[in-house]
C-alpha cells in the first residue's frame, strides 16, 4: 500500500535542482530512488503508475489553512479540509490557531494531532497562538506549545497591536527556534474597513481598508525582526508598499519573509463592482485572468455587484498592488505561495457586504491559479513556482518535507500543468462554498496526491485511464 513506482514523468525537485524525465521509486513510504535506473531497483510485483506527460514534484505544502476544528466544524473539519487539500495536490498543510477554543495550550495541540491522525488524509502541522485566546493581551505558553509540537506561532485572524508585547513574543520565539507568523493589520488605520480604500470603495459606498493598514505592521515587524533576530513571516501580503518594505529589508539580511495568496495576484478590487466593471479598461484595472492566455472575458460567469465571496482580509486591492505582488513573487521577495483557506457557512456570507465575514476557500484551486498567473503567463519557470510550494515553506518551518531526496518521506504530487478544467461548486470537497472562482476555466490540475507512499487522491480521469 505504500510502495509505488512512478514511471516516465518530468521530475522537478527544486531542493535538489533536478528537472528531468525520470522514474521515482517509493518503498515502505520513503523515496528509494530517483532516476533512469529507479525501475531496475523496484521489486517485480510493485504497483506501477505511468505518469508520462505529467509533472512529478515533492508533495506541495500549504502553510496557511483554517481547518476550523475545534469549535467551528459547521464550516470545515479536519476530514473535509484535508480531503480538499488532497484534491488540490497538497500533501501537507499547516492549520491556524484561531479556532474555538484557540490553540493556545498543549492540550488543544494534542487534540488536533489526534484528530488528524484519525481523520486526516494529508499531513497536518499545527501552529500555536501567540497570545492567550488570541486576545492580544497576554503571551501564551510558547515553550509549552513548542514541546507539544507546534511549528510556528501566530494570532492569525488577529494582529497584536501592543508593540512591546510583540517584541517579547519575538524574543521568546527566538529562544525556542520558532518562526512568528503575523497577520498584518493596524486596527487604528483599518477601523471598520471592508474593502480596499480607493476608487471602487468610493463608487460602491463601502468603508475603505487602506494599504497603509497592512504596511504599518509590516514595517513594525521588520524592525522587531532586526532587533530580536527572530524569524518573522508576514502573512497574505496584498499591498505594493509591503513588498517594497520587505525587499529593502532583505537587502540588509533582516530575517523577514512573506507569502502571497492567488486571489491577491489574480483579482483586483474592481471585482466587487461586478463583472462588467471588472473587465472595463479604464486605466485602473487589468485583465488578470487573461495573463494565462487561456480565456476571454466572455468566458467568465456574470458576477453581481457586492458579492461577498470577494470579501477577504486583507482585501482585494488595486491593479498596481496586484502587479507588485506578482513582481515580488518573480524576484524572490515573496518566497511562499499559500491559500489562506478560510471556509464559512453559506448563511454567514448571504448578508449585506458590511456584515459578511472575511475569507474564501482556496485549497482546490490555488495550484491552478498560481500556474496560470506565474507559469503560463511566462513570468516564472515551473521549477521556481514549485519551489514556493515545497522547499520554501519547508525551510521556513523546518519541516522534513518538500524534497524527493532518497530517504525522505514519500510525499509526492503528480500534476498536469496544461490540464484545462472548470471549477464547479458541486465538485468541491470542502464543507463550505464561499469561493468566487466557481465557473472559472482553469489551467493546471493535480492528478495524484501521494502521502507516505500511499495514494490518497487520484483524479478520476487518471484513475480510469
Secondary structure, DSSP 8 states (H G I E B T S, - for coil): ---EEEEEEEEEEGGGTEEEEEEEEEETTEEEEEETTTGGGS-TT--EEE-TTSEEEE-EEEEEEE--TTT-TTT--HHHHHHHHHHTTEEEEEE-S-SSS-S-SHHHHHHHHHHHHHH-SSEEEE-B-SBGGG-SSSB--HHHHHHHT-SEEE-TTS----HHHHHHHHHHHHHTT-EEEE----HHHHTT--EESSHHHHHHT--EE-THHHHHHHHHHHHHHHHH---EEE-S---HHHHHHHHHHHHTT-SEEEEEEHHHHH--GGGGG-HHHHT--SSS---GGGGGSS--GGGS----TT-GGG--SS----HHHHHHHHHHHHHTSS-EEE--EE---HHHHSS-GGGS------TTTHHHHHIIIIITTTSS-HHHHHHTTTHHHHHHHT-S-S---TTSB--EEEEEEEEEEE--GGG--SS----TTTT-EEEEEEEEEEETTEEEEE-HHHHH-
